[in-house]
Amino acid sequence: MKIFHTLAQLPPDFGPVVATIGNFDGVHCGHRWVIDRVNARARSLGLKSLAITFDPHPARVLRPEKPHTLITPLAQKLEQLATTGVDATLVLPFTLDLSHLTAETFAREILRDAVHVREVHEGENFRFGHGAAADIDSLEALGRELGFAVQCYAPQILRREAISSSRIRRLLLAGDVSQARALLGRPFAVQSTPHSGRGYGTRYTVPTINLAPYGELLPANGVYITSLKVGKEEFEAVTNVGNRPTFGADSFTVESHILNFHPLELTAEAPLELAFLHRLREERRFPSPADLLTQIKKDVGKAQRFFSLRGTDLNRS
């Protein structure tokens, strides 16, 4: 997949293309369903397929006073878009100037003149232009005027509700990583680097790896079965997201207790990817480190069963 970070990076002979536009936060099953159709249509027409997205997320520019954490930060989003088979992604720098473009200007200057779009494929809730004033009907009208076709899709439904980034965000904030996984089509994962902790895990329990402070979306505080990639190696783990109340700690950490640990060289820059597979329980305070260790052994037992059954429901007998 080719990546262009500005319109100026597009080669003079770029296009024509079949395109889809969106924030694509999470690159979930609904996004993939549309991109699959963009790819298929591009192949049938002998064209290239293009995803157009934005960075930073528009909410961070238009509503900076309201924190907006991402399911997939840009680098991770681009990794996931590459797995869809789309030929290229254009990352438009989202600025106040861009937000002030009318729908007509966006369609004419970017879709027609810059990327030479032949078709645009979007969900029926698509909005664009200054103040999100234009909808899919507006896009179809502009397409007729400017010479491109528009294909509109109904939302993809899973368990009687539309698949959406906002729904996935709600599930993660509630700790429901299993349902989030179903909507994403893969486990929710965060990418980070190691961070030195206070040594509680190593002193009192089992080998641990802490994630460096992470500024994007994390699941609700609690204990999770996870998979931790350290470079090219992958470990089974139980991860605590929270404040380690048993030790009276007041700092937020993401601490993974490694199940199949073996010694390895871990630098401060080592790439980590932590995938959340199943929520075990809420985080809670124990009377002593010994009581915590007893609970961790129970958590580890459930995690080992989970991995042995490759994701089968832990509540089954």
Protein Blocks (a to p, Z undefined) as FASTA:
>chain_A
ZZdfbfklpcfkgcjddddddekioiaaklmmmmmmmmmmmmmnopacddddddddfklm
mmmmbccddfbdfklmmmmmmmnopabdcdddddfklmmpcfklmmmmmmmmmnopabdc
ddfkbcedehilacfklmmmmmmmnopacdddddddeehiacdfklmmmmmmnopamlmm
mmnopacdddddddddehlmmmmmcccddddddfbdcddeddddddddehjbccddddde
djhlmnopabdcdddddfkbccddddfklccddddfbdfbdcdddfbfklmmmmmmmmmm
mmmmmmmnnopafkbZZ
